[in-house]
Amino acid sequence: MRDIEVQLASGETRRFGELAPGAALVVNVASKCGFTPQYAGLEALHQEFGPQGLAVIGMPCNQFLMQEPGSDDEIAEFCSLNYGVSFPLLTKGKVNGRGAAPLFKELRHGKDPAGGAGLVRWNFEKFVVSRDPEGGGAPRVWRFRSSTEPGDPAIRAAIEAALAD
């Protein structure tokens, strides 16, 4: 997963492992969604856990009721002005179907607390990714559905476990 190429909203292409050399919280985001206020909680996690090695990464997605209609620049400006977002945003992309971002194709294997994996159901699904395990192997992925707030104790516990890996 760390070798998957991702494109930042600025147009720069990087490997996921360069953006998130340690643990990560990856979220498909949208500016015109009922869950949009979760940006504030994501930024709070970025501020709190970033110094410990957590990378919060948002990928704008317009697949759910066209709730992310803007350009990459408009989205970045909206996030910065309204929620003080300082974590990196990827270029707008798809999380499901034909043309889905390779990172999300991998993340969709992660299971939510009920054991569900597969397609992303809505905006603001959250994926906590651990550091790569010593000796190789795939990182652990915890998945949380849209209604789980960023500050939820289960997400915080997953972040702490991912940082400890």
C-alpha positions as CSV (number, residue, x, y, z in Angstrom):
1,M,0.0,0.0,0.0
2,R,2.9,2.4,0.8
3,D,4.0,2.3,-2.9
4,I,0.7,3.4,-4.3
5,E,1.0,6.7,-6.1
6,V,-1.4,9.5,-5.0
7,Q,-1.8,13.0,-6.5
8,L,-2.0,16.0,-4.2
9,A,-4.5,18.8,-4.9
10,S,-1.4,20.8,-6.0
11,G,-0.8,18.4,-8.8
12,E,2.3,16.8,-7.3
13,T,2.5,13.0,-7.4
14,R,3.8,11.2,-4.4
15,R,3.8,7.7,-3.0
16,F,1.3,7.1,-0.1
17,G,4.3,6.1,2.1
18,E,5.9,9.4,1.5
19,L,2.8,11.3,2.7
20,A,2.2,8.8,5.5
21,P,5.5,7.2,6.6
22,G,3.9,6.2,9.8
23,A,0.2,5.8,10.7
24,A,-2.5,7.5,8.6
25,L,-6.1,8.5,8.7
26,V,-7.5,8.7,5.2
27,V,-11.0,10.1,4.6
28,N,-13.1,10.7,1.5
29,V,-14.4,14.2,2.0
30,A,-17.0,16.5,0.4
31,S,-17.8,20.2,1.0
32,K,-21.6,20.1,0.6
33,C,-22.5,17.1,2.8
34,G,-24.2,16.8,6.1
35,F,-21.0,15.4,7.5
36,T,-18.8,18.3,6.2
37,P,-18.5,19.7,9.8
38,Q,-16.3,16.6,10.5
39,Y,-13.5,18.6,8.9
40,A,-13.0,20.3,12.2
41,G,-12.6,17.0,14.1
42,L,-10.2,15.7,11.4
43,E,-8.1,18.9,11.8
44,A,-8.2,18.4,15.6
45,L,-6.8,14.9,15.2
46,H,-4.2,16.2,12.8
47,Q,-3.1,18.8,15.4
48,E,-3.1,16.3,18.3
49,F,-1.6,13.2,16.7
50,G,0.4,14.7,13.8
51,P,3.5,15.3,16.1
52,Q,3.3,11.6,17.1
53,G,3.4,10.4,13.4
54,L,-0.2,10.4,12.2
55,A,-0.8,11.7,8.7
56,V,-4.4,12.9,8.1
57,I,-5.2,12.8,4.4
58,G,-8.4,13.9,2.7
59,M,-9.5,12.9,-0.8
60,P,-12.4,15.0,-2.1
61,C,-15.0,12.8,-3.9
62,N,-18.0,13.8,-5.9
63,Q,-19.6,10.4,-6.3
64,F,-22.3,10.8,-3.6
65,L,-25.1,13.1,-4.8
66,M,-22.5,15.4,-6.4
67,Q,-21.6,16.9,-3.0
68,E,-18.1,17.9,-4.0
69,P,-18.6,20.0,-7.2
70,G,-15.6,22.4,-6.9
71,S,-12.2,22.3,-8.4
72,D,-9.2,21.2,-6.3
73,D,-8.3,24.9,-5.7
74,E,-11.8,25.8,-4.6
75,I,-12.0,22.8,-2.3
76,A,-8.7,23.6,-0.7
77,E,-9.8,27.2,-0.2
78,F,-13.1,26.2,1.3
79,C,-11.4,23.8,3.7
80,S,-8.9,26.3,4.8
81,L,-11.2,29.2,5.3
82,N,-14.1,27.3,6.9
83,Y,-12.3,24.7,9.0
84,G,-8.7,25.7,9.2
85,V,-7.6,22.5,7.4
86,S,-3.9,22.2,7.3
87,F,-3.6,18.4,6.5
88,P,-3.0,17.4,2.9
89,L,-5.8,17.0,0.4
90,L,-5.5,14.8,-2.6
91,T,-6.9,15.7,-6.0
92,K,-10.6,15.0,-6.3
93,G,-11.1,11.4,-7.3
94,K,-13.4,8.3,-7.2
95,V,-13.5,5.9,-4.3
96,N,-15.7,3.3,-6.1
97,G,-16.3,1.9,-9.5
98,R,-14.4,2.4,-12.7
99,G,-11.5,4.8,-12.3
100,A,-11.5,4.5,-8.5
101,A,-8.3,5.7,-6.9
102,P,-5.8,2.9,-6.3
103,L,-5.4,3.9,-2.7
104,F,-9.1,3.4,-2.1
105,K,-9.2,0.1,-3.9
106,E,-6.8,-1.1,-1.2
107,L,-8.5,0.7,1.7
108,R,-11.9,-0.9,0.8
109,H,-10.5,-4.2,2.1
110,G,-10.6,-2.7,5.6
111,K,-13.5,-3.8,7.8
112,D,-15.7,-1.7,9.9
113,P,-16.5,-2.7,13.5
114,A,-19.4,-4.9,12.2
115,G,-17.1,-6.7,9.9
116,G,-18.3,-5.0,6.7
117,A,-15.8,-4.2,3.9
118,G,-16.3,-3.4,0.2
119,L,-17.6,-0.3,-1.4
120,V,-17.4,3.1,0.3
121,R,-21.0,3.9,1.2
122,W,-20.9,7.7,1.6
123,N,-18.7,10.7,2.2
124,F,-16.5,10.9,5.2
125,E,-15.7,7.2,5.6
126,K,-12.6,7.0,7.7
127,F,-9.7,4.5,7.3
128,V,-6.9,4.3,9.9
129,V,-3.8,2.7,8.5
130,S,-1.0,1.3,10.8
131,R,2.6,1.6,10.2
132,D,4.1,-1.2,8.1
133,P,4.8,-4.1,10.4
134,E,8.4,-5.0,11.1
135,G,9.5,-7.8,8.9
136,G,7.1,-6.9,6.1
137,G,3.5,-7.7,5.5
138,A,0.5,-5.4,5.0
139,P,-0.4,-2.7,7.5
140,R,-3.6,-3.0,9.5
141,V,-6.6,-1.0,8.4
142,W,-9.5,0.0,10.7
143,R,-12.6,1.3,8.9
144,F,-15.3,3.7,10.3
145,R,-18.4,4.7,8.5
146,S,-19.5,8.3,7.9
147,S,-21.6,8.7,11.0
148,T,-18.7,7.9,13.3
149,E,-17.3,11.3,14.4
150,P,-13.5,11.8,14.2
151,G,-13.2,12.2,17.9
152,D,-15.1,9.0,18.7
153,P,-13.3,6.8,21.2
154,A,-13.1,3.9,18.7
155,I,-11.3,6.0,16.2
156,R,-8.9,7.4,18.8
157,A,-8.2,3.9,20.0
158,A,-7.5,2.8,16.4
159,I,-5.1,5.8,15.9
160,E,-3.3,5.0,19.1
161,A,-2.9,1.3,18.1
162,A,-1.8,2.3,14.6
163,L,0.9,4.6,16.0
164,A,2.0,1.8,18.4
165,D,2.5,-0.7,15.5
